[in-house]
Amino acid sequence: MILSDYENYQKLLPQHFPSVRVRSVRGNVSVVEEHMNLGSLELLIMAKHVTKAPVLHEVFVIGGDAKGSHILQEFVELSKGTRIIVDADLKLKGKMKMSSMFGKNKFEEDYAKILSDFAKIAEN
């Protein structure tokens, strides 16, 4: 599952992840320090990733700019490929919170772009 290959995010998608450091790995749980570009926003976060391959990837933001956010990605196998169902609860602070009030759909588009870029890599 390419979404759980955290140490290579920076190599695979440098436009979205300029810097990534894996802090710890215990079984299917990883704590990762991420410098992430979400559209025009630059986020610094500490995230706990929990994977239940190949069907589930959960991200709990435990520190940084979006602390308290939770993203659930579910992978459903279909006859013509895989559908990714995403449920994201973003908790933004300061200027980012103001931006989200005026551009919620923009955040969804920006996150969809990251997932689309991951999908392109997985297809190759």
N, CA, C and O atoms as a GROMACS GRO file, in nm:
protein
  496
    1MET      N    1   0.084  -0.117   0.000
    1MET     CA    2   0.000   0.000   0.000
    1MET      C    3   0.089   0.124   0.000
    1MET      O    4   0.162   0.148   0.096
    2ILE      N    5   0.083   0.200  -0.106
    2ILE     CA    6   0.170   0.316  -0.124
    2ILE      C    7   0.146   0.424  -0.018
    2ILE      O    8   0.237   0.498   0.017
    3LEU      N    9   0.023   0.432   0.034
    3LEU     CA   10  -0.007   0.534   0.134
    3LEU      C   11   0.060   0.506   0.267
    3LEU      O   12   0.066   0.595   0.352
    4SER      N   13   0.110   0.386   0.288
    4SER     CA   14   0.180   0.355   0.413
    4SER      C   15   0.331   0.354   0.396
    4SER      O   16   0.404   0.312   0.485
    5ASP      N   17   0.378   0.401   0.282
    5ASP     CA   18   0.522   0.409   0.253
    5ASP      C   19   0.572   0.549   0.292
    5ASP      O   20   0.627   0.621   0.208
    6TYR      N   21   0.554   0.586   0.420
    6TYR     CA   22   0.577   0.723   0.466
    6TYR      C   23   0.718   0.773   0.440
    6TYR      O   24   0.737   0.888   0.400
    7GLU      N   25   0.817   0.686   0.462
    7GLU     CA   26   0.955   0.732   0.445
    7GLU      C   27   0.986   0.772   0.302
    7GLU      O   28   1.086   0.839   0.277
    8ASN      N   29   0.902   0.732   0.207
    8ASN     CA   30   0.925   0.770   0.067
    8ASN      C   31   0.830   0.878   0.015
    8ASN      O   32   0.836   0.912  -0.103
    9TYR      N   33   0.743   0.931   0.100
    9TYR     CA   34   0.653   1.039   0.055
    9TYR      C   35   0.733   1.153  -0.009
    9TYR      O   36   0.696   1.204  -0.114
   10GLN      N   37   0.842   1.191   0.056
   10GLN     CA   38   0.923   1.302   0.007
   10GLN      C   39   0.980   1.274  -0.132
   10GLN      O   40   0.989   1.365  -0.214
   11LYS      N   41   1.019   1.150  -0.158
   11LYS     CA   42   1.073   1.113  -0.289
   11LYS      C   43   0.963   1.099  -0.393
   11LYS      O   44   0.979   1.141  -0.507
   12LEU      N   45   0.850   1.039  -0.352
   12LEU     CA   46   0.740   1.013  -0.445
   12LEU      C   47   0.662   1.139  -0.482
   12LEU      O   48   0.628   1.159  -0.599
   13LEU      N   49   0.635   1.224  -0.383
   13LEU     CA   50   0.552   1.343  -0.405
   13LEU      C   51   0.612   1.466  -0.337
   13LEU      O   52   0.553   1.520  -0.244
   14PRO      N   53   0.730   1.510  -0.384
   14PRO     CA   54   0.796   1.623  -0.318
   14PRO      C   55   0.714   1.753  -0.326
   14PRO      O   56   0.731   1.841  -0.242
   15GLN      N   57   0.625   1.764  -0.425
   15GLN     CA   58   0.542   1.884  -0.435
   15GLN      C   59   0.440   1.890  -0.322
   15GLN      O   60   0.394   1.999  -0.288
   16HIS      N   61   0.404   1.777  -0.263
   16HIS     CA   62   0.309   1.772  -0.153
   16HIS      C   63   0.378   1.751  -0.017
   16HIS      O   64   0.327   1.795   0.086
   17PHE      N   65   0.494   1.682  -0.018
   17PHE     CA   66   0.564   1.649   0.106
   17PHE      C   67   0.712   1.685   0.094
   17PHE      O   68   0.795   1.599   0.064
   18PRO      N   69   0.746   1.814   0.117
   18PRO     CA   70   0.886   1.855   0.105
   18PRO      C   71   0.978   1.788   0.208
   18PRO      O   72   1.098   1.776   0.184
   19SER      N   73   0.922   1.745   0.322
   19SER     CA   74   1.005   1.684   0.426
   19SER      C   75   0.920   1.586   0.506
   19SER      O   76   0.808   1.617   0.545
   20VAL      N   77   0.975   1.467   0.530
   20VAL     CA   78   0.908   1.364   0.609
   20VAL      C   79   1.013   1.290   0.692
   20VAL      O   80   1.118   1.250   0.641
   21ARG      N   81   0.982   1.274   0.823
   21ARG     CA   82   1.070   1.195   0.910
   21ARG      C   83   0.986   1.097   0.989
   21ARG      O   84   0.896   1.136   1.062
   22VAL      N   85   1.016   0.971   0.972
   22VAL     CA   86   0.947   0.867   1.051
   22VAL      C   87   1.011   0.866   1.188
   22VAL      O   88   1.132   0.844   1.202
   23ARG      N   89   0.930   0.890   1.291
   23ARG     CA   90   0.980   0.898   1.429
   23ARG      C   91   0.977   0.762   1.499
   23ARG      O   92   1.068   0.731   1.576
   24SER      N   93   0.872   0.682   1.472
   24SER     CA   94   0.869   0.548   1.532
   24SER      C   95   0.774   0.459   1.454
   24SER      O   96   0.679   0.507   1.391
   25VAL      N   97   0.800   0.329   1.460
   25VAL     CA   98   0.716   0.229   1.395
   25VAL      C   99   0.700   0.114   1.493
   25VAL      O  100   0.798   0.058   1.542
   26ARG      N  101   0.574   0.078   1.520
   26ARG     CA  102   0.544  -0.038   1.604
   26ARG      C  103   0.430  -0.113   1.539
   26ARG      O  104   0.315  -0.071   1.547
   27GLY      N  105   0.463  -0.223   1.473
   27GLY     CA  106   0.361  -0.300   1.402
   27GLY      C  107   0.295  -0.217   1.293
   27GLY      O  108   0.363  -0.169   1.202
   28ASN      N  109   0.165  -0.200   1.302
   28ASN     CA  110   0.093  -0.127   1.199
   28ASN      C  111   0.069   0.020   1.237
   28ASN      O  112  -0.015   0.087   1.177
   29VAL      N  113   0.143   0.070   1.338
   29VAL     CA  114   0.129   0.208   1.383
   29VAL      C  115   0.262   0.280   1.365
   29VAL      O  116   0.366   0.233   1.410
   30SER      N  117   0.256   0.396   1.298
   30SER     CA  118   0.377   0.476   1.277
   30SER      C  119   0.349   0.620   1.319
   30SER      O  120   0.239   0.672   1.298
   31VAL      N  121   0.450   0.682   1.379
   31VAL     CA  122   0.441   0.825   1.410
   31VAL      C  123   0.538   0.895   1.314
   31VAL      O  124   0.656   0.862   1.306
   32VAL      N  125   0.482   0.994   1.241
   32VAL     CA  126   0.556   1.056   1.132
   32VAL      C  127   0.547   1.209   1.144
   32VAL      O  128   0.439   1.264   1.164
   33GLU      N  129   0.661   1.274   1.130
   33GLU     CA  130   0.668   1.420   1.126
   33GLU      C  131   0.660   1.459   0.978
   33GLU      O  132   0.743   1.417   0.898
   34GLU      N  133   0.560   1.540   0.943
   34GLU     CA  134   0.538   1.573   0.802
   34GLU      C  135   0.532   1.723   0.779
   34GLU      O  136   0.463   1.797   0.850
   35HIS      N  137   0.604   1.766   0.678
   35HIS     CA  138   0.593   1.902   0.625
   35HIS      C  139   0.512   1.882   0.497
   35HIS      O  140   0.560   1.823   0.401
   36MET      N  141   0.389   1.931   0.498
   36MET     CA  142   0.293   1.897   0.393
   36MET      C  143   0.239   2.024   0.327
   36MET      O  144   0.207   2.122   0.395
   37ASN      N  145   0.229   2.022   0.196
   37ASN     CA  146   0.165   2.130   0.122
   37ASN      C  147   0.027   2.084   0.079
   37ASN      O  148   0.013   1.988   0.002
   38LEU      N  149  -0.074   2.152   0.129
   38LEU     CA  150  -0.213   2.124   0.094
   38LEU      C  151  -0.262   2.244   0.015
   38LEU      O  152  -0.310   2.343   0.072
   39GLY      N  153  -0.250   2.234  -0.118
   39GLY     CA  154  -0.281   2.350  -0.202
   39GLY      C  155  -0.183   2.461  -0.170
   39GLY      O  156  -0.062   2.442  -0.179
   40SER      N  157  -0.235   2.578  -0.133
   40SER     CA  158  -0.150   2.692  -0.101
   40SER      C  159  -0.110   2.696   0.046
   40SER      O  160  -0.033   2.784   0.087
   41LEU      N  161  -0.161   2.603   0.127
   41LEU     CA  162  -0.127   2.598   0.269
   41LEU      C  163  -0.007   2.509   0.296
   41LEU      O  164   0.008   2.402   0.235
   42GLU      N  165   0.077   2.554   0.386
   42GLU     CA  166   0.193   2.476   0.427
   42GLU      C  167   0.169   2.432   0.571
   42GLU      O  168   0.152   2.516   0.660
   43LEU      N  169   0.167   2.301   0.595
   43LEU     CA  170   0.138   2.246   0.727
   43LEU      C  171   0.258   2.171   0.782
   43LEU      O  172   0.327   2.100   0.709
   44LEU      N  173   0.284   2.188   0.910
   44LEU     CA  174   0.382   2.107   0.980
   44LEU      C  175   0.304   2.028   1.083
   44LEU      O  176   0.240   2.085   1.171
   45ILE      N  177   0.308   1.895   1.071
   45ILE     CA  178   0.226   1.811   1.158
   45ILE      C  179   0.304   1.691   1.209
   45ILE      O  180   0.402   1.647   1.148
   46MET      N  181   0.259   1.640   1.322
   46MET     CA  182   0.304   1.511   1.373
   46MET      C  183   0.181   1.422   1.363
   46MET      O  184   0.076   1.453   1.420
   47ALA      N  185   0.193   1.312   1.290
   47ALA     CA  186   0.076   1.228   1.263
   47ALA      C  187   0.101   1.084   1.305
   47ALA      O  188   0.210   1.030   1.287
   48LYS      N  189  -0.003   1.025   1.362
   48LYS     CA  190   0.000   0.881   1.393
   48LYS      C  191  -0.079   0.812   1.283
   48LYS      O  192  -0.198   0.836   1.266
   49HIS      N  193  -0.011   0.726   1.208
   49HIS     CA  194  -0.072   0.650   1.098
   49HIS      C  195  -0.100   0.509   1.146
   49HIS      O  196  -0.011   0.442   1.200
   50VAL      N  197  -0.222   0.463   1.126
   50VAL     CA  198  -0.260   0.327   1.160
   50VAL      C  199  -0.310   0.260   1.033
   50VAL      O  200  -0.403   0.310   0.969
   51THR      N  201  -0.249   0.148   0.997
   51THR     CA  202  -0.290   0.079   0.874
   51THR      C  203  -0.343  -0.060   0.907
   51THR      O  204  -0.292  -0.130   0.994
   52LYS      N  205  -0.446  -0.096   0.835
   52LYS     CA  206  -0.498  -0.232   0.837
   52LYS      C  207  -0.503  -0.274   0.690
   52LYS      O  208  -0.609  -0.280   0.628
   53ALA      N  209  -0.383  -0.302   0.638
   53ALA     CA  210  -0.368  -0.332   0.495
   53ALA      C  211  -0.451  -0.455   0.459
   53ALA      O  212  -0.460  -0.548   0.539
   54PRO      N  213  -0.508  -0.458   0.344
   54PRO     CA  214  -0.508  -0.354   0.241
   54PRO      C  215  -0.634  -0.267   0.242
   54PRO      O  216  -0.663  -0.202   0.141
   55VAL      N  217  -0.708  -0.264   0.350
   55VAL     CA  218  -0.840  -0.201   0.345
   55VAL      C  219  -0.854  -0.067   0.418
   55VAL      O  220  -0.951   0.005   0.393
   56LEU      N  221  -0.762  -0.032   0.506
   56LEU     CA  222  -0.783   0.086   0.589
   56LEU      C  223  -0.653   0.159   0.620
   56LEU      O  224  -0.550   0.096   0.646
   57HIS      N  225  -0.659   0.292   0.618
   57HIS     CA  226  -0.548   0.377   0.658
   57HIS      C  227  -0.608   0.495   0.735
   57HIS      O  228  -0.688   0.571   0.681
   58GLU      N  229  -0.570   0.508   0.863
   58GLU     CA  230  -0.619   0.617   0.946
   58GLU      C  231  -0.504   0.708   0.984
   58GLU      O  232  -0.394   0.661   1.014
   59VAL      N  233  -0.530   0.839   0.983
   59VAL     CA  234  -0.430   0.936   1.023
   59VAL      C  235  -0.489   1.019   1.137
   59VAL      O  236  -0.595   1.080   1.123
   60PHE      N  237  -0.418   1.021   1.249
   60PHE     CA  238  -0.455   1.103   1.364
   60PHE      C  239  -0.347   1.209   1.377
   60PHE      O  240  -0.231   1.175   1.401
   61VAL      N  241  -0.382   1.337   1.363
   61VAL     CA  242  -0.283   1.443   1.377
   61VAL      C  243  -0.270   1.472   1.526
   61VAL      O  244  -0.362   1.523   1.589
   62ILE      N  245  -0.152   1.438   1.581
   62ILE     CA  246  -0.132   1.447   1.725
   62ILE      C  247  -0.051   1.571   1.765
   62ILE      O  248  -0.031   1.596   1.884
   63GLY      N  249  -0.006   1.648   1.667
   63GLY     CA  250   0.067   1.770   1.696
   63GLY      C  251   0.082   1.856   1.574
   63GLY      O  252   0.071   1.808   1.461
   64GLY      N  253   0.106   1.985   1.597
   64GLY     CA  254   0.132   2.076   1.486
   64GLY      C  255   0.011   2.156   1.443
   64GLY      O  256  -0.085   2.175   1.518
   65ASP      N  257   0.018   2.203   1.319
   65ASP     CA  258  -0.079   2.299   1.265
   65ASP      C  259  -0.222   2.248   1.258
   65ASP      O  260  -0.315   2.328   1.260
   66ALA      N  261  -0.242   2.120   1.249
   66ALA     CA  262  -0.378   2.065   1.234
   66ALA      C  263  -0.408   1.964   1.345
   66ALA      O  264  -0.481   1.867   1.324
   67LYS      N  265  -0.351   1.988   1.464
   67LYS     CA  266  -0.368   1.895   1.577
   67LYS      C  267  -0.517   1.868   1.602
   67LYS      O  268  -0.599   1.959   1.602
   68GLY      N  269  -0.549   1.739   1.623
   68GLY     CA  270  -0.687   1.700   1.647
   68GLY      C  271  -0.759   1.654   1.521
   68GLY      O  272  -0.871   1.603   1.529
   69SER      N  273  -0.697   1.671   1.405
   69SER     CA  274  -0.758   1.626   1.279
   69SER      C  275  -0.754   1.474   1.270
   69SER      O  276  -0.668   1.410   1.330
   70HIS      N  277  -0.847   1.420   1.196
   70HIS     CA  278  -0.856   1.275   1.177
   70HIS      C  279  -0.896   1.250   1.032
   70HIS      O  280  -0.991   1.309   0.982
   71ILE      N  281  -0.823   1.161   0.966
   71ILE     CA  282  -0.852   1.124   0.827
   71ILE      C  283  -0.863   0.973   0.820
   71ILE      O  284  -0.772   0.902   0.863
   72LEU      N  285  -0.971   0.926   0.765
   72LEU     CA  286  -0.995   0.782   0.747
   72LEU      C  287  -1.002   0.755   0.598
   72LEU      O  288  -1.081   0.816   0.526
   73GLN      N  289  -0.919   0.663   0.551
   73GLN     CA  290  -0.919   0.622   0.410
   73GLN      C  291  -0.950   0.474   0.405
   73GLN      O  292  -0.879   0.392   0.462
   74GLU      N  293  -1.059   0.442   0.335
   74GLU     CA  294  -1.101   0.303   0.321
   74GLU      C  295  -1.087   0.263   0.175
   74GLU      O  296  -1.127   0.338   0.085
   75PHE      N  297  -1.031   0.146   0.151
   75PHE     CA  298  -1.005   0.098   0.016
   75PHE      C  299  -1.100  -0.017  -0.015
   75PHE      O  300  -1.098  -0.120   0.053
   76VAL      N  301  -1.182   0.000  -0.118
   76VAL     CA  302  -1.283  -0.099  -0.156
   76VAL      C  303  -1.248  -0.152  -0.294
   76VAL      O  304  -1.244  -0.077  -0.392
   77GLU      N  305  -1.223  -0.283  -0.301
   77GLU     CA  306  -1.189  -0.345  -0.430
   77GLU      C  307  -1.314  -0.355  -0.517
   77GLU      O  308  -1.418  -0.403  -0.472
   78LEU      N  309  -1.301  -0.310  -0.641
   78LEU     CA  310  -1.407  -0.320  -0.740
   78LEU      C  311  -1.356  -0.401  -0.859
   78LEU      O  312  -1.236  -0.424  -0.870
   79SER      N  313  -1.444  -0.443  -0.946
   79SER     CA  314  -1.401  -0.522  -1.061
   79SER      C  315  -1.307  -0.444  -1.153
   79SER      O  316  -1.222  -0.503  -1.219
   80LYS      N  317  -1.322  -0.311  -1.157
   80LYS     CA  318  -1.239  -0.229  -1.247
   80LYS      C  319  -1.134  -0.148  -1.173
   80LYS      O  320  -1.080  -0.053  -1.229
   81GLY      N  321  -1.103  -0.184  -1.049
   81GLY     CA  322  -1.002  -0.110  -0.975
   81GLY      C  323  -1.036  -0.099  -0.828
   81GLY      O  324  -1.101  -0.187  -0.771
   82THR      N  325  -0.992   0.009  -0.767
   82THR     CA  326  -1.013   0.031  -0.624
   82THR      C  327  -1.078   0.167  -0.602
   82THR      O  328  -1.036   0.267  -0.659
   83ARG      N  329  -1.179   0.169  -0.518
   83ARG     CA  330  -1.242   0.295  -0.478
   83ARG      C  331  -1.184   0.333  -0.342
   83ARG      O  332  -1.173   0.249  -0.253
   84ILE      N  333  -1.145   0.461  -0.328
   84ILE     CA  334  -1.096   0.511  -0.201
   84ILE      C  335  -1.204   0.602  -0.143
   84ILE      O  336  -1.243   0.701  -0.203
   85ILE      N  337  -1.250   0.565  -0.024
   85ILE     CA  338  -1.350   0.646   0.046
   85ILE      C  339  -1.276   0.721   0.156
   85ILE      O  340  -1.209   0.661   0.239
   86VAL      N  341  -1.288   0.854   0.154
   86VAL     CA  342  -1.215   0.937   0.248
   86VAL      C  343  -1.314   1.014   0.336
   86VAL      O  344  -1.409   1.075   0.288
   87ASP      N  345  -1.289   1.008   0.467
   87ASP     CA  346  -1.365   1.087   0.563
   87ASP      C  347  -1.262   1.168   0.640
   87ASP      O  348  -1.183   1.112   0.716
   88ALA      N  349  -1.264   1.300   0.621
   88ALA     CA  350  -1.164   1.386   0.684
   88ALA      C  351  -1.230   1.488   0.775
   88ALA      O  352  -1.324   1.557   0.735
   89ASP      N  353  -1.180   1.496   0.896
   89ASP     CA  354  -1.224   1.596   0.992
   89ASP      C  355  -1.101   1.681   1.023
   89ASP      O  356  -1.020   1.647   1.109
   90LEU      N  357  -1.088   1.793   0.952
   90LEU     CA  358  -0.971   1.879   0.968
   90LEU      C  359  -0.994   1.984   1.075
   90LEU      O  360  -1.097   2.052   1.076
   91LYS      N  361  -0.900   1.994   1.164
   91LYS     CA  362  -0.902   2.095   1.271
   91LYS      C  363  -0.788   2.192   1.242
   91LYS      O  364  -0.672   2.160   1.265
   92LEU      N  365  -0.822   2.309   1.192
   92LEU     CA  366  -0.721   2.406   1.155
   92LEU      C  367  -0.720   2.522   1.254
   92LEU      O  368  -0.819   2.549   1.320
   93LYS      N  369  -0.604   2.589   1.262
   93LYS     CA  370  -0.588   2.698   1.358
   93LYS      C  371  -0.550   2.828   1.286
   93LYS      O  372  -0.498   2.826   1.174
   94GLY      N  373  -0.576   2.940   1.351
   94GLY     CA  374  -0.530   3.070   1.305
   94GLY      C  375  -0.574   3.104   1.164
   94GLY      O  376  -0.691   3.093   1.128
   95LYS      N  377  -0.475   3.147   1.083
   95LYS     CA  378  -0.503   3.186   0.944
   95LYS      C  379  -0.562   3.073   0.864
   95LYS      O  380  -0.646   3.095   0.776
   96MET      N  381  -0.519   2.950   0.894
   96MET     CA  382  -0.571   2.835   0.821
   96MET      C  383  -0.720   2.816   0.849
   96MET      O  384  -0.795   2.776   0.760
   97LYS      N  385  -0.762   2.843   0.973
   97LYS     CA  386  -0.903   2.830   1.009
   97LYS      C  387  -0.986   2.931   0.930
   97LYS      O  388  -1.094   2.897   0.881
   98MET      N  389  -0.938   3.052   0.919
   98MET     CA  390  -1.010   3.155   0.842
   98MET      C  391  -1.019   3.114   0.696
   98MET      O  392  -1.124   3.130   0.633
   99SER      N  393  -0.911   3.061   0.642
   99SER     CA  394  -0.911   3.016   0.502
   99SER      C  395  -1.013   2.906   0.480
   99SER      O  396  -1.080   2.904   0.377
  100SER      N  397  -1.025   2.815   0.578
  100SER     CA  398  -1.118   2.703   0.561
  100SER      C  399  -1.262   2.749   0.563
  100SER      O  400  -1.348   2.688   0.499
  101MET      N  401  -1.291   2.857   0.636
  101MET     CA  402  -1.428   2.907   0.641
  101MET      C  403  -1.474   2.956   0.505
  101MET      O  404  -1.593   2.950   0.472
  102PHE      N  405  -1.379   3.006   0.426
  102PHE     CA  406  -1.415   3.062   0.296
  102PHE      C  407  -1.384   2.968   0.180
  102PHE      O  408  -1.420   2.997   0.066
  103GLY      N  409  -1.320   2.855   0.208
  103GLY     CA  410  -1.282   2.767   0.097
  103GLY      C  411  -1.283   2.620   0.131
  103GLY      O  412  -1.188   2.549   0.098
  104LYS      N  413  -1.389   2.571   0.196
  104LYS     CA  414  -1.396   2.430   0.235
  104LYS      C  415  -1.380   2.339   0.114
  104LYS      O  416  -1.307   2.239   0.120
  105ASN      N  417  -1.448   2.372   0.005
  105ASN     CA  418  -1.438   2.288  -0.115
  105ASN      C  419  -1.296   2.288  -0.170
  105ASN      O  420  -1.254   2.190  -0.230
  106LYS      N  421  -1.223   2.396  -0.152
  106LYS     CA  422  -1.085   2.404  -0.199
  106LYS      C  423  -0.998   2.303  -0.124
  106LYS      O  424  -0.912   2.239  -0.185
  107PHE      N  425  -1.019   2.288   0.007
  107PHE     CA  426  -0.944   2.188   0.083
  107PHE      C  427  -0.974   2.048   0.030
  107PHE      O  428  -0.883   1.967   0.015
  108GLU      N  429  -1.100   2.021   0.002
  108GLU     CA  430  -1.137   1.890  -0.052
  108GLU      C  431  -1.070   1.867  -0.186
  108GLU      O  432  -1.020   1.757  -0.212
  109GLU      N  433  -1.067   1.969  -0.271
  109GLU     CA  434  -1.000   1.958  -0.401
  109GLU      C  435  -0.850   1.934  -0.383
  109GLU      O  436  -0.791   1.851  -0.452
  110ASP      N  437  -0.789   2.009  -0.291
  110ASP     CA  438  -0.645   1.996  -0.268
  110ASP      C  439  -0.608   1.857  -0.216
  110ASP      O  440  -0.509   1.799  -0.258
  111TYR      N  441  -0.689   1.804  -0.123
  111TYR     CA  442  -0.663   1.671  -0.069
  111TYR      C  443  -0.688   1.565  -0.177
  111TYR      O  444  -0.614   1.466  -0.186
  112ALA      N  445  -0.791   1.585  -0.257
  112ALA     CA  446  -0.820   1.493  -0.368
  112ALA      C  447  -0.703   1.490  -0.466
  112ALA      O  448  -0.674   1.386  -0.524
  113LYS      N  449  -0.638   1.604  -0.486
  113LYS     CA  450  -0.522   1.611  -0.576
  113LYS      C  451  -0.407   1.525  -0.523
  113LYS      O  452  -0.341   1.455  -0.600
  114ILE      N  453  -0.384   1.530  -0.392
  114ILE     CA  454  -0.279   1.447  -0.332
  114ILE      C  455  -0.312   1.299  -0.353
  114ILE      O  456  -0.225   1.222  -0.393
  115LEU      N  457  -0.436   1.260  -0.325
  115LEU     CA  458  -0.476   1.120  -0.343
  115LEU      C  459  -0.466   1.078  -0.489
  115LEU      O  460  -0.425   0.966  -0.519
  116SER      N  461  -0.503   1.168  -0.579
  116SER     CA  462  -0.493   1.139  -0.722
  116SER      C  463  -0.347   1.115  -0.762
  116SER      O  464  -0.318   1.024  -0.840
  117ASP      N  465  -0.257   1.196  -0.708
  117ASP     CA  466  -0.115   1.179  -0.739
  117ASP      C  467  -0.062   1.046  -0.684
  117ASP      O  468   0.019   0.980  -0.748
  118PHE      N  469  -0.108   1.007  -0.564
  118PHE     CA  470  -0.072   0.876  -0.509
  118PHE      C  471  -0.125   0.765  -0.602
  118PHE      O  472  -0.054   0.669  -0.630
  119ALA      N  473  -0.249   0.780  -0.648
  119ALA     CA  474  -0.310   0.678  -0.734
  119ALA      C  475  -0.233   0.662  -0.865
  119ALA      O  476  -0.215   0.549  -0.912
  120LYS      N  477  -0.187   0.772  -0.922
  120LYS     CA  478  -0.109   0.768  -1.047
  120LYS      C  479   0.019   0.687  -1.027
  120LYS      O  480   0.059   0.609  -1.114
  121ILE      N  481   0.083   0.706  -0.912
  121ILE     CA  482   0.206   0.632  -0.883
  121ILE      C  483   0.175   0.484  -0.865
  121ILE      O  484   0.247   0.398  -0.916
  122ALA      N  485   0.067   0.455  -0.795
  122ALA     CA  486   0.029   0.314  -0.769
  122ALA      C  487  -0.006   0.241  -0.899
  122ALA      O  488   0.019   0.121  -0.911
  123GLU      N  489  -0.063   0.313  -0.995
  123GLU     CA  490  -0.102   0.251  -1.122
  123GLU      C  491   0.018   0.217  -1.210
  123GLU      O  492   0.009   0.130  -1.297
  124ASN      N  493   0.130   0.283  -1.188
  124ASN     CA  494   0.250   0.260  -1.271
  124ASN      C  495   0.337   0.151  -1.215
  124ASN      O  496   0.442   0.120  -1.273
   0.00000   0.00000   0.00000
